[in-house]
Amino acid sequence: MADVKSGDIVVPGDQLCVIEELMPSYGTYENDGVVYAATFGECKIDMKERVIRVVNPDGSMQIALPVKGDIMMGQVTNAYDQRVEVSIVKRNGEDILNPFIGEVHISNVTRRFIKSMLDVMQPGDIIRAVALNTHEIPVQLSVVGPEFGVVFAKCRKCGDPLILTTHNNMICPRCENRETREVASDYGVMFGLEVRPDLAPRRRHYRRTGGGNSRSYPPRGGRRNDRPRYGSQGRSDSRRGGRRSPRHDRGRR
């Protein structure tokens, strides 16, 4: 029989029954033959139609799990090399009373190559992403696109908010720790953080000559007479019509 009965209060992810017992309806979804609750509410079982649904306390029907294309916002809870787990708290700008889990795979971050998710996201980061699947948990998310990515991050050393300097490069104004993230185009706007390109690391300029710590490079090109001559001095002089070396003179006697 079903794991629940009519009138029970369920939350997203609760197992309700198997597909052989009851068919999923509003507020539920099926995965590998098991029917789960897709939203918070009251369980209703219709034995005549043999369906199970989750409705609001007033009897109205809703589907709380996201569909493909929904804009989600949440906080990274765990980060691994190939994926991160996200606790989703907003859907299309509206608060979710019972957060559920989403995942961002390394293939859904950027078009460029990244070695590890730890290079672009860290636990505690707040991200904006788009849902890739419908009525499934965990929700598969993507941050590909300028409007998606990290919108707020904290320093891993001291916990202060990170300030964006240049694209994906960040600095902590307190301890000057530098980190990288895959950021959204409006990073920090809703949290009152402004971009500080003046805090970006400066490139080193090397002089070709000079002392101290600056590198010196040999001059390029040069006159032909400054290039090294090959062979003995006497041989080189003889080819140019100069004076022969004593060694050559002794050989001719």
Stockholm file with secondary structure:
# STOCKHOLM 1.0

chainA/1-253         MADVKSGDIVVPGDQLCVIEELMPSYGTYENDGVVYAATFGECKIDMKERVIRVVNPDGSMQIALPVKGDIMMGQVTNAYDQRVEVSIVKRNGEDILNPFIGEVHISNVTRRFIKSMLDVMQPGDIIRAVALNTHEIPVQLSVVGPEFGVVFAKCRKCGDPLILTTHNNMICPRCENRETREVASDYGVMFGLEVRPDLAPRRRHYRRTGGGNSRSYPPRGGRRNDRPRYGSQGRSDSRRGGRRSPRHDRGRR
#=GR chainA/1-253 SS CCSSCTTCEECTTCEEEETTTCEECTTEEEETTEEEECSSEEEEEETTTTEEEEECTTSCBCCCSCCTTCEEEEEEEEECSSEEEEEEEEETTEEEEEEEEEEEEGGGSCSSCCSCGGGTCCTTCEEEEEECSSSCSSEEEECCSTTCEEEECBCTTTCCBCEEEETTEEECTTTCCEEECCBCTTTTGGGTCCCCGGGSCCCCCCCSSCSTTSCCCCCSSCCGGGSCCCSCHHHHHHHTTCCCCHHHHHHHC
#=GC SS_cons         CCSSCTTCEECTTCEEEETTTCEECTTEEEETTEEEECSSEEEEEETTTTEEEEECTTSCBCCCSCCTTCEEEEEEEEECSSEEEEEEEEETTEEEEEEEEEEEEGGGSCSSCCSCGGGTCCTTCEEEEEECSSSCSSEEEECCSTTCEEEECBCTTTCCBCEEEETTEEECTTTCCEEECCBCTTTTGGGTCCCCGGGSCCCCCCCSSCSTTSCCCCCSSCCGGGSCCCSCHHHHHHHTTCCCCHHHHHHHC
//
